[in-house]
Amino acid sequence: MKTDYAPEIIYWNEYFYMYTSSGRSGNHVLKSDSPTGPFSLVTKNIEKSIEGNIFIDDASMYLSHSRASGIAVSPMIDPVTFAKVLLPAHLRIDLPSFKKMVNTT
């Protein structure tokens, strides 16, 4: 894991989970008893593009991440398992449309 970037750590059910971007090829999830590690790899590449961020709202968990067409939000069942559903279109961010909205030239 020498080329991982942008780590983010969350605390969930008595464990610390680290999400890292693997260069340009996805993300990994690692687990530890301590926020300072050591962390052990618990997933293969989760292939959610790069620079994932976790959002927890009560008992719901989501991973936001970039992709070629924009930013995606993937619902999660737990820190390492993705739900098999897609978010409604109004909750997805379309990169070309976003660029048009913020382009001032």
N, C-alpha and C positions, 0 to 999 in steps of 0.2 A: 504494500500500500504506500509506496514511496511517491506516487504522483497524485495523491488526493488533495483536494482543495476545498475551501469554504466549509469547514466543519460546523455543524450545529449540534448541540447536545440538549436532549430533553430528559426529564425524569418521569418515569411511568411505572407504577406498580413495583416500587422498591428497586428499580434498576435504572441505569443511565444508558441512553441510546445516542450514539453519534451517527449523524448522516453526513457523508462526505461526497464531493463530486470527484469523479475519476477522470480528470482531464476533460476530454471531449466525448467520453464514452459512457456516461451514466452515473449512477450513484451506488454506494454501498451502505449497509447498516452494520454498526458494531455495537457491542453491549459490554457493560462493566458494572461492578458494584460501587464504583467511585467515579465522581466527575473528572478526576485526574487520571483515570485508568489504573491498570492497563485495560485496553479494550480488545475484545475478541470479535472477529468477523462472524456475523450471524446470517448474512445473505450473500448470494452471488450478486453480480451486478443487477440492480433492479431495473435498469434500462429506462429510466425516466428522464432522459436527457441530462442536463447538468444543473448544478446549483439549486437543489431542492431545499425547501423550507417547510417546516412542520407547523401546523396551526391546530390547536386543541381548543374546542369549545364544549364545555361540560364533558360528556363522554364521547363526543365525536372528534375524529382526528382526520386531517387532510394533509397531503403533500402537494405543495405548489412547485412547479418546475417549468423550465423553459423547454420549448420544442421548436421545430422549424417554422411552424405556422403561428406561434404565439405562446402565451403562458397557459399552462394546463393546471387543473386542480384535480387530484385523484383522491377519492375517499379511501380511508383505511379502516380496517377492523381492529388492528392493534399496531404496535410500532414496526412490524415487519410484514404485515399481510394487507394486500390491497383488496378493496371490495370490487366485485365484478359488475360495477355499474358506471355509467357515464353521467356527468353532471348535466343538467339542462343547459341548452344553448345560451340562455341569458346569464349563466354563471361562468361561461368560458370567455377568455380574452383573445380576440383575433388580432394577431400582430399587424397585418397590413392595415386594418381599420384603425387600430390604436395609433400607428405611425401617422395616418392621415389626420387624426384628431389633434395630435400634438405638433404637427409640422406647421410652422408659422411662415414659411417662405412660399 
